């Protein structure tokens, strides 16, 4: 009778821990992104509707309308697309961001321990990450927008939907009407938005973390005396600030992108970026007064709910990212077990 082998004979926990440490950026990004994406998706869905509605409507009224017409699932329409792609997008984004920063450190480029160098390296790493990731994320975001705006797109075609098509139906419809390149509708705007947005985001995040006690090498020191908050809230605060401010700066571009994609998906006459921008500022009535503040308000329609989404998703993202990273760092490795 053979002797039973212990479980750890079949499962090498030390090797598993070493694998987690080698792929720490990927593991942290994926786990943090799933939770933060699920928490913030209903707000993202409302944001897309606010950007494309023709009438001014309050967020509570729009949320009530969505609930009455589509139920709770209306807020999560298209959720599985970012949940499935999040493992690729976030993992690749954080890996490119982290490896680019390591590349700069190894060559002692912008290596002084001061806020300009720290922020600049973060911004360059973010720009490279955003530009490369946009090629893979653009088709998925287009399908997500299509799913979120199913009812408004159908209404523009004079169709009343009894039941929204599935995600695969949406993909087939885009492919049938525009072919493979149809999945890249609005790609130039998507590319510019992701490159600029990710650069600003990581530029600000690394700058905020430096101000709040983290040095050039990523070691977190004590928080400044003027900031009376627990150290554990620093990632949430920095992530929220970076998410809200960077998103506010590129928000008009996102509004134009969503509007361009909505018209293309509805089969309406395409407009140039500048024409779309002008009409958004002008409003639906060309004879109405056009004060500049009113035009800017239209460009920033939905920013409030988008800011709330950024606080939720990016605050949670970095909090969970740091907690997961700390947990992995504490795992015993080969040198600890020997």
N, C-alpha and C positions, 0 to 999 in steps of 0.2 A: 504494500500500500504506500503510494507516494506521499511525501509530506506536503501539506498545503503551503503554498507560497504566500507570503504577506502581500497586502495590496500595494505597498510602496515598492515591491519588486517589479510590479507591472507598470506602476506610475512613478516616474522619476520626478519628484517634486522640485528638486534642486535644478534640474534641467529646465523644468517648466518655469521656475522663477527667473532663471537666466534669460529665457526666451521673452518673458514679459519685460524684463529690463532692457533688452536689446530693441524691443518694439514699443517702448513706453509711450512715445508720441502717438502712435496709431491706436493703442489700447485706450489711452486717456481720451483722445479725440472722439472715438466711436462711442464709448460709453457715455460721455458727457453730451454728445450731440443727440443721441436718441432721446434722452430725458428732456433736454431743453427744447428740442423740436416739437415733441408731443405737447409740452406745456404751452408753447407759444403759437401753435398752428391756428387755433381759432381766431386769434387776433390777426394773423397774416391773411386769413381768408376774408375777414371783414375789411382789411386794408385794401385788398385787390378790388373789392366791390365799391368802396368809397372812391377809389381812383377813377373808376370808369362810369359811375352813375352820372346822369345828366342833370339831376336836381340836387340841391343842397339838402342833406338829410343828416340828422344827428346819429351818433354811434348807437345809443340805446334803441332808437327807432329802427335802424337798419338791422341790428341784431335781432330785434323782435320779429321783423319781417322775415328774416332768414329762418328763424325758428318756426314761425307759423307756416311757411311755405315748404320747408325742407326738413324740419325737425332738427334734432341735435346733430344728426349725421351731416347736415348741411354745413356745419362749421368745420367738419373734418373731411370734406369732399376732396379727394386727391391726396390724402395724407400718406398713403402707402408709398407714393412716388418719392417724396423726400426721405421717408424712413428707410427705404431700400437703398437709395442712392447716397444717403448720408454717410454710410460706411466708406464709400469711395471718396466722396467729395471732401469730407472733413479729414479723413485719414491722410489723403493725398495733400490737402492744403496745409495741415499742420506739419506733415513730414517735409514738404518743400520749404516751409517757413523755418523749421528747426534746422534742417540741413544747410540752408543758405546762411543762417546766423553762425553755424559751426564753421562754414567755409570762410566767412569773414574773420572769425576769431583766429582760425588757424594761420591766416596770412597777416594778422594784426592790422586789418583795414578798419578804420573807424573804431579803434580799440581803446580809446581813452575812456576812463570811467567818469563820464559826464552825460548829461541828459541829451545833448545834441547827437552824440555818437550812438547812444543806446536807441534813441527814437529813429534815427536815420537808418540804422541796420534793420530795425523792425519794419520800417516803411518799405525799404527795398525788398526785403524778404516777402512782405505781404503782396507787393505789386507783382513779383514773379509768380507767387502762388496763385493769386487771383487770375492773372492772364492765362496761365496754363490750365487751370481747373475749368475756366469758362468754356473751353472746347468740349468738355465732357458733360458739363452741367446744363448748357443751354437747351438741348432738346427736352430734358426732364423738366426744366422750369417752364418751358412753353406748354407742355402737356399739363403741368400743375395749374397754370393760368387758365388754360382751356377748361379744366375740370371746375375750377372755382367760379368761372363766369359762364357756365353752361346755359343758365336761364336767360341771362342778358344777351348772349350771342343768339340764342334761339328767338328771343323777342325781336331783335333787330332784323331777323329774317322773316318775321311774321309767323313764327311757329310757336305753338304752346305745348310745352313738354309735360306729358303726364308722369314721366319717369326719366331721370337724367341718364344718359348713356354711361356705360362703364368706361374705365380708363382705357382698356384695349380698344373699345369702340372709338374713343377720342383719337387714339394713335392712328387707327385705320382711316378715320375721316381725314386727318391731316395728311397722311401719306397718299390717300386717294385723290385729294384735291390739288396737292402741291408737290407730290413726290417726296423723295428722301430729303431734298434740300428744304422742304417745307418745315421740317423739324428745327431748322435754324432760322426761322423767321425772326427778324429783329436781333440777329446775332451781333451786329456791330455795336448796337446800343448795350447789349448784354455784356459784351467784351469790355467796353469802356467802363461801364458801371462796376463790374467785378474788379477790374484792375485798379481803378481809382478808389473804390470803396474798401477793398481789402488792404491797400497800401495805407490809407488813412486810418483804418481800424487798428492795424498792428503798430503803426507809428504812434498813435495815441495811447494804446494799451501799454506798450513798453515804456513810454514816457511817464504815464501815470504810475506804473509800478515802481519806476526809479524814484519818483518824487515821494512815494510812500514807503521807501526803505529797501527796495531790492537793488543790488549792485549790478554791474555790467555782466558778471558771470552767472547771474540768476539766483544768487544767494539772498534770501529774504532776511533783512535785519529787523530791528525794532521799528515800529511805525513812528513817525514824527510826533513830537509832543503836542503840536497844534491839531493833531487828528485823533480825537478821543474815541476811537472805535477798536473793537477786538481785532487782533491780527487775522482771524479767520474770515472776517468780512471784507478784507482788502481785495481779494480776487473778484468778489461780487461787485464791489463799488467801482473798481477799475474797468471791469467788463461792461458794466452798465453805462458808465460815462463814455467809454470808447464807442460802444454800440450806438448810443443815442446821437452823439455829436457827429460821428462819421456818416451815419445814415441821413441825418438832417442835411448835410452838405451835398449829398448826391441824390437826395429824394426827388427833386424835379426831373432828373434824368430817368429815374425809375418810373415816374408817372408817365412820361413821354413813351418809354419803352412799352409799358403795359397797354397804353392806348393804341400804339402802332400795332402791337400783336393782336389786340382785340379786333381791330378793323380788318386785319388780314385774315383772322380766323373766321370772321363773319362774312367774308367774301365781299367786303365793301371796297370802294375805290381807295387805293393806297395814297397816303399823303407823305410828303417829305418830313424829315425831323423838324425842320424850321417851321413848316406849315402847321404841323401838329402843335408845336410849342406856341406859335402865335395864336392859334384858335383856342388853346387852353387858357391863355391869358385874356383873350378877347371875350370869351364866353359864348353861349348859344345865340345871343341876340346881338347882331353886328351894329345895331343902332343905339344900343344902350350906352350910358356913360362908362368910360373905361379907366377909372382911377388905378394907379399902379398897385396900390395895396390890395384892391379887389382881385386883380390879375394874379398877384403873388399868392393870395389866399387860395385861388383855384389850383395853383401848382402844388401847394402844400396841403391839399385836401386829403384827409386821412392820416396826416402826420402824427396826430395825437395818439391814435391807436397803434401806429407803427412804433412810436417812441415807447409806449407801454410794452409792446412786444419785444423791443430791443432790450429794455430793462430786464424783462423776464428771461428771455432766451440767453442773452450774452452774460448776464449775471450768473445764471445757473450753469452755463457752459464752463466758465472759468472756475467757479467754485468746485464743481464736480471734477473738472480737469485737475485742479491742484490737489484735491483730496485723493483722487486715484493715483496721481503721481507720487504723493507722499506715501501711500500704502505700498506701492511697488518698490519704492526706495527702501522701505523697511523690511522687505522680504529677504530671508536668508539666501545668500548665494553660495558659490563653491568656496570662496575664501572664508565665509562664516561657518560653513559646515565642516571644514577640514580641521 
